[in-house]
């Protein structure tokens, strides 16, 4: 919706990478919502380069960005972006991923710790005993650290009692599916029959499941993820990936758009909480309207007005015998 106060505002958006399809969804939402608001958007893709991201953000500031939204590749290496912004009186907003050890003006994200807890609880519910494998994200991404910490808190009692053993865990550089595949191959040599594979994102589950398929495991294994990308939805309906966490993109992007415009106009951001980034309590906007998605609710959760896909999109990637029951009711042929 056009916002008269946003006319003439120029916002910068720096994305760390578009390798994972979930980030393209965010970028598309930002483009659409800033355009509707009448705001000019500058955009840069750092292509997984921390130094490149710093340079690109400086470029956008020189081009007149009044606020810069940053999805950091490296939580620590992005601190100079914030310092440059503070020097120039250009607020920097960390979107989805925290920027560490700096005077960050604002952080906007879904509650990452809650996501880690949901993943761990699902694993315990569906694989209450046995050996677990954990494929975590990039250790330079603070979200990956928060997810691991949350998982350990929830699994702690089961691990201490001997009910569960986390027999293998490792970080995945740049959240790459190919690296997750390599790690999973290594893990299966040590843990040939895991009860659960806790992947911190769908793109990691993709690589892990490739390794599981190649190993020809015969026992069922719980495989987790997050982001609810279309490929993960298909894997859930095929019965290979067990679950994912859906984080509706629209609400969090809209909060970021509103906050960016407000800060550009010298108003307050609307933050109601704080989260430490190692240097200061950072004013934060944390959303928690997260949805656990598995085969029982995948269509209801991810199609319709609150979803990311249409039933047609989902069914077009599946053989007819795997179509969900809702397809017939919708008249799909």
PyMOL commands that set and color helices and strands:
alter all, ss='L'
color gray80, all
select helices_A, chain A and resi 4-6+21-37+50-62+79-88+112-126+142-161+173-175+177-190+202-215+230-238+249-264+298-302+311-315+320-322+326-329
alter helices_A, ss='H'
color red, helices_A
select strands_A, chain A and resi 10-15+40-45+67-71+91-95+106-110+130-135+164-170+196-199+222-223+243-247+273-276+281-287+290-294
alter strands_A, ss='S'
color yellow, strands_A
deselect
rebuild
show_as cartoon
